[in-house]
Amino acid sequence: MKRKKSGGKGTKTQDLSWVRASISFPPSLYGTLAELAKQKKVSLAWVVRDAAEKYIAVEPKEGRGT
């Protein structure tokens, strides 16, 4: 299910299955992530999601609540 969200640079279609999170990073880590995003020509959010997906892929399922 999608909805229109107004504000910012016009309207956006937002997928309601996504969850927004606010994350704090030490300045040096943030700078590294921002640089990676710039080099890859993607958003910083994309870099963080990609890293989280890769982390979950290698972690054992025990202890994840599933």
C-alpha positions in Angstrom: 0.0 0.0 0.0 1.3 3.4 -0.9 0.4 7.0 0.0 1.3 10.4 -1.2 3.4 12.4 1.2 3.6 16.1 0.8 6.4 18.5 1.9 9.9 19.0 0.9 10.5 18.9 -2.8 6.9 18.1 -3.9 5.0 14.9 -3.4 6.6 11.5 -2.9 5.2 8.0 -3.0 6.1 6.3 0.3 5.8 2.6 0.7 4.1 2.0 4.1 6.0 -1.2 4.7 9.2 0.7 5.4 10.1 1.9 8.9 12.0 5.2 9.5 14.8 5.2 12.1 17.0 7.9 13.5 20.6 6.7 14.1 23.5 8.5 15.7 27.1 7.9 14.6 30.4 9.1 15.9 31.7 11.9 13.5 34.5 9.8 12.1 32.1 6.9 11.2 29.6 9.3 9.7 32.3 10.9 7.6 33.4 7.5 6.3 29.8 6.5 5.4 29.2 9.8 3.7 32.4 9.4 1.7 31.4 5.9 0.6 27.9 7.1 -0.4 29.5 9.9 -2.5 31.9 7.5 -4.2 29.1 5.0 -5.0 26.7 7.9 -6.0 24.0 6.6 -3.6 22.5 8.0 -0.4 24.0 7.5 3.0 20.8 5.7 3.9 21.4 3.2 1.1 25.0 2.5 2.4 23.6 1.9 6.0 20.8 -0.4 4.7 23.3 -2.3 2.6 25.7 -2.7 5.5 22.9 -3.8 7.8 21.7 -6.4 5.3 25.2 -7.8 4.9 25.6 -7.9 8.7 22.4 -9.9 9.1 23.3 -12.3 6.3 26.5 -13.4 8.2 25.1 -13.5 11.7 23.7 -16.7 13.1 19.9 -16.8 13.4 20.0 -17.8 17.0 19.5 -14.9 19.3 17.7 -12.8 16.7 14.3 -13.5 18.1 13.2 -15.5 15.1 
